[in-house]
Amino acid sequence: MSEQIYQSVCSFNERGSSIGRGTLPDAIPSGKRLILQIVTGWYVGDGVVLGTVLLHLNHPHRFAFPWIPGNPCCGGGSAHEHDKERRFYGFNHVVALSIDGPAQLMFDPTGSINYYGSGGTAPTFWWEYAVRGYIIDIPS
């Protein structure tokens, strides 16, 4: 049985087409199985409050990964003032997921986004998701 390293990354910012949804560019081919070992993500955003990110596959199963805040949410000041705060989130999970191809992996965060940054301008945000594992042939 042959084994091939699988690593894939997707990232965006406020100039992209999404506020956090991302599809990994490397699909799992038909007849192959991805053994996913590490799932990681980071997110920096103005006034964003995140809960979990869902990993969607091309079947009904979803897997949830909690965001870990890197700075306090909603610290002092009025509600309007702290909505402008730049917030940092991340996660890194060791997993054991088996995904049969053909499949495309898509991440979708849950939470809320402040659509207006400081001074009524568009918010600034960056995010990235990455996975690592290996691909094997599906046993017959």
BELJOCOR-V302293 format. One record per residue. RES is the residue in one small letter. PHI is phi as a letter, one per 40 degrees, with the letter a starting at -180 (999 if undefined). BURIAL is + if it has 9 or more other C-alpha atoms within 8 Angstrom, else -. Layout:
RES;PHI;BURIAL  RES;PHI;BURIAL
This chain:
m;999;-  s;c;-  e;b;-  q;b;-  i;c;-  y;b;+  q;b;+  s;a;+  v;b;+  c;b;+  s;a;+  f;a;+  n;a;+  e;c;+  r;c;-  g;c;-  s;c;-  s;a;-  i;c;-  g;i;+  r;c;+  g;a;+  t;b;+  l;c;+  p;c;-  d;c;-  a;c;+  i;c;+  p;c;-  s;d;-  g;g;+  k;b;+  r;b;+  l;c;+  i;b;+  l;c;+  q;b;+  i;b;+  v;b;+  t;b;+  g;a;+  w;a;+  y;a;+  v;b;+  g;a;+  d;c;+  g;g;+  v;c;+  v;b;+  l;b;+  g;b;+  t;b;+  v;b;+  l;c;+  l;c;+  h;c;+  l;b;+  n;c;-  h;a;-  p;c;-  h;c;-  r;b;-  f;b;-  a;b;-  f;b;+  p;c;-  w;c;+  i;b;-  p;c;+  g;c;-  n;a;-  p;c;-  c;c;-  c;g;-  g;c;-  g;e;-  g;g;-  s;c;-  a;d;-  h;c;-  e;c;-  h;c;+  d;c;+  k;c;+  e;c;+  r;c;+  r;b;+  f;b;+  y;b;+  g;a;+  f;a;+  n;a;-  h;b;-  v;c;-  v;b;-  a;b;-  l;b;-  s;b;-  i;b;+  d;c;+  g;c;+  p;c;+  a;a;+  q;b;+  l;c;+  m;b;+  f;b;+  d;a;+  p;c;+  t;b;+  g;i;+  s;b;-  i;b;-  n;c;+  y;c;-  y;b;+  g;c;+  s;c;-  g;g;-  g;g;-  t;c;-  a;c;-  p;c;+  t;b;+  f;a;+  w;b;+  w;a;+  e;a;+  y;b;+  a;a;+  v;b;+  r;a;+  g;a;+  y;a;+  i;b;+  i;b;+  d;c;+  i;c;-  p;c;-  s;c;-
